[in-house]
Amino acid sequence: MVRLASRSDLPAGAGKIVATRGKVIALFNVGGSIRAVENTCPHRGGPLGEGVLNGTVVTCPWHGWNFDLGTGLCPRNPAVSIRCIALEIRGDEIYASLE
């Protein structure tokens, strides 16, 4: 498990980009629930961690593609998806297995 961030660094409705072990992860606080996905939009490589969060859906800031943070699926085209990353919360700390 790799420590990604502290919950206190991620206010409700916010996103954060974390680079570790050669991976770039987008973390989001969705109403107190922390979600993590790969940071790269499959459309043109936009930084999803800088996107707008609306409920459980993040919208890429470059071209408006959106993805559900629970499933990784694009609501408009379920054939397109991003990888969701399983997290473990230990107190205030956020960890992930990046294998």
N, C-alpha and C positions, 0 to 999 in steps of 0.2 A: 504494500500500500504506500502511496505517495501523498504527502500533505500538499494540498492545493491552495488553501486559504483559510481564513477564520470567518465564521458566520458574521462576526461584528464588522468585517470589512465589506459586507454585501447587504446593503439596506433593501427592504422590500421593494420589488419592482425594478431592481437594478441588475445590470449585467457586469461581468468582469472577465477579462482575458488573462489566462494563466499559461505561461510557457514552462514546461518541465520535461526532462528526459526526451527531448526531441519532438514533443507533441505540443500542440497549441489547443487549449481547452477553453470553451466559453461556459462560464458559470452564471446562473441566474437565480434570484430569489423570487419565487412565485408565491406570494402570500405566505411567506415563512417556510415554504418547501424549497429546498435547494435542488436545482437540476443542472446537469452538465451534458454538453454535446461537443462534438468536434467543432472547432471555430470556423472552419472554411465552408462557405456556401458552395454547393456543387455546380451552381450555374456559372459563375465567373470568378469564384474564389474570394468573395467578399467576406469581411470579418463579422461573423454573426454576433460576437460578443459586444459589438458596437451598435447592434440593431435595436429596434423599438420592441418592447415587450407589451403584449396585449393579452392578458389572461395567461394561458399556457403557450401562446404562439409568439415566436420571435420573427420579425421581418428584417431581412437583410438590408443594410443601409445603402447598398450599391444599386440594386435593381428591383427591390421590392418583393423578392421571393420570400415566402414564409414557411415556417416549419413548426410543428407541434413538438414541444419539449418533452412530452411524455412518450410519444411514439417515434419521433424523428421524421414522420411523414409530412410531405408537402400537402396541405389540405386541397389545393387545386389540382394536384397531379400526384396521387399516391404512388406512382411508379418512381418518383424521385424522393430520396430520403437522406438524412444525415445520421451519423452514429450517436446514439445516446450512451452515456457513460455512467455506470453504476457507482454510487457514492456510499461512503460510510461516514457518519457524523459521530465524532467523539467529543462530547462536551461542546466547545466552541469551534473545534477544528474540523475541516472538511478534507476527507481522504478519498482517493480513487485507486483502483487497480488498473494500470495502463498497459497491461500485457497484451 
